[in-house]
């Protein structure tokens, strides 16, 4: 009888063919201790390749760029409705707006009237890890608001604020001691001389449309200026950037962005 070639391979210690995904690559094995889906039912969970910081290859063999998005620019490449896009800021990008896996795309977005840390990457898995609400990945903002919030306003922000699209998730909220070390905004805010302002630090784990502005307005303190200062543990002021400037991130910095 003709010997079984697969069996012969096993006896010699050779790897036997396994399943492949749509890219022709062997899919990752299920992490130890994680049960399979019950028969006939698929349980929603993060994809296997993403098992948390230090256990995945997010950002590896990819390009990740940090940009200090200035006021007035959109978080997309092309201009729209009179607002310039990212193409103006990255016109001299040495990679031509691309990485080894394809074109750079913004990880999430900042509204045209918001500023601060915006990541761009050609790694779809990294974008998914940082933006999918299931991961509750933290993003930190400094918001200049009208009047000085009292303790009750801070508690409301932290507990969750009822908005038109539901109550926000619990957040970290604190009053900053004075004005933070940010360059002046161009153009400057339209502050009223008779109304004092204060700076809040808010850390959110979701990204609804204009969420910070709606939250502070709901507790009686409209936002005048909004700057994203951190994604995960990657902090804007540690990157040595000026508004409108960008640079590639190293592996340690990418890990900081992914780490809650």
N, C-alpha and C positions, 0 to 999 in steps of 0.2 A: 504494500500500500504506500502511496506517495506521502512522505512526511508533511506535516502541517508547517508551512513556513513561519506562521506567527508563533506557533509553539516553539520552533527551533530558535526563533529570536529571543523568546523569553528565557530559554535555557542558557543562552549565551549572555544574558544580561542586557540585551538591546532594548531600547525604548520601543514600545509598540505604538502604532498610529492611534491618535485620539481625536476627539472632536475639534473642529476649527470654527472660528467665527467668520463674520462676513468679510473680514480683511485677510482671511487665510492664516490667521494666527491662532495658536492654542489659547483658549480662554483660561483665566486664572482659576485656581482651585478654590473651593469654598474654605474660608478661614476655619481653623480648628475651633470646635465648640459651638459652631453655628449650625443649627438643624436645617435639614432640607425642607422645602415647602410641603405641606400636607398634600396627600393625593387629591388631584382634581382642583386644587386651589393654589393660586399664586399670591404670596404675601409681598406687599410693597415694602421694599427696603433699598438702601443705597446700593449702587452697583458694586460687585465684588472688588474691582480694582481699587476702590477707595476705602481703605480700612483705617483711616486716621493718619495723623502726622507721624512720619517715621516708618510707616508700613506701606507706602505706595510710591509710585514714581511720578507724582504730579509735578509738572514743571521740568521734568528731566527730558533732555533732548528736545526741548521746546524753547521758545523765547518769551520772556516776561519783562515788560517795560513799565516803569513807574513814571507817571506824568503828574505834575502839579497843574491841574486844569484851572485856568483863570476864569474870572467872571466873564460872562457873555458868550462863551463857546459851548457848542453842543458836544455831546458824548458820542458823536458819529463822525465819519470821515468827511461827509459832504455838507456844505452849508444849506440852511433852510430858513425861510421866513426872516431873512436879514441877519441871521446869526451865523458866524463862521463855524466851520467844523474842525475836527482834529487834523485834517490835512494841512491847514495853515500852520499848526504848531509843529507838525512832524515832517514838514517839507524837506528838511535836510537830514532825515533819519538815515543812518548809514545802511540799514537793511531795507530801505525802500518800503517801509511799512509792512514788512513780511518777516516770517521766521521760517525755520526748517520744515514746519508742518503746514504752512500756508499763510494767508494774510492775518495781520494782527487785528483783533477785535476787542472792544471795550468789555471789561468784566463788570457787568452792571452798568449803571449810568449815574451821572450827576446832572441835574437840570442846568439850563443855561445860566441861571442866576445863582448857582452854587459854585463853590470852589473846592480845591483840595485834591486829595490823593485819588487818582484814577489809574487802575491797572489795565494793561493791554496784553493780550497773549494770543498765540496760535494754538494753545492747548485747550481743547473743548472740555476735557475732563476736569481741568483746573477751574475753568469758568463755572462748570456745574457745581463743583465742590464749594465754591465761594458764594454762589448766588441762589442755589436751590433752597427754598424756605425750610425744607426738612432738616437741613444741617444747622440751622439757627446760628450762622456764623456771625460773629460780632463785628460791627462797624462803628467807629467812634467819631462824633461830630462836636465841633465848637459852634455854638449858636449865640449871636449877639441879639438880645431881645429887648423890647421896650419894658421899662420899669424893672424893679428888682423882685424876682419871685420869692415868696415866703416859703416856709417849710411845707405848708399844705399843698402848694403848687408843685413842689418837688416830689412830694409823696404821690400825687396824682399822676405825674409823668412816670414815676417808677412803677406804680401799680398797673398802669394801662389806662389809656384814654379812649372814651367812646367816640368813634368817628363814624362817618356815613357808611363806611365799608366794614364796620365791626370794631370791636375793642382791640387796641394794640397789645402786643405781648409785653410782659414786664420788661423794664429797661433799667439801666443804671443812670441816675441823674444827680448831678451835683452842681453847686454854684462855684464858679471859678473865683479865685482871690485876685481880683483885678483883671486888667486886660492881658490876654495871652500874647506871646511873642510872634505876632503875624505882621507881615508887611501891609501897608495901607491898601485898601481896595481901590481899583481904578475901574469905574468911577466910585467916589466915596458914597457911603450910605446917606440916605435922606433922613437924618436924625432931627427930631424936634428939640429945640433948645430948652423947652420947659419940661421935657419928659426925660428922666434919667434912663440909662441903659445898663445892662448887665450881661455877663457871659456865662452860658451854661455848657457843661459837658454832658452829652447824651451818648450812651452806647446801646445800639439797637441790634436785634437779631432777626430782623425782617426788613424788607425794602419796599414798602408801599409807595405809591406815587405821592411825592411831596410830603412825606410822612412827618418829618421833623417840623416843618412849617405848620402843618395842620395840628400837630400835638401842642406846640407852644401857643398857638392861637386859641385852642380849645380851653387852655387854662388861664387865658387872659394876658398872654405875653407874646405878641406877634414877633416873628423873627425878622430882623433887619439884615443880618449877614449870616451865611452858613458855610462852614468849611469842614470837609471831611479830613480828619487828622490821623486816622488809623484804619487799617484793615487787618483783623486779627491782631497780632503783636507787631506788625510792621507799621512804624510811625512815620508820618510825613516829615517831621522836622529832623529826623535822623538821617535823611537821604541826601542832604546837601543840595536840594533843588530850590530854584527860584520860581515864582509863578510863570507858567508857560514852558518851563524846561522839563526835560525827561532824560532818563537813562535806563540801561538794562540792569536788571537785578541779578545778583549772584544766588547760588543755591541756598545759602544761609538765610538770605533775605526772603526768598520764596517760601522757605519753611516757616519763617516768622509770619508771613501773610496767611498761611494755611492754619497756623496754630491758634486756637481760640484764646 
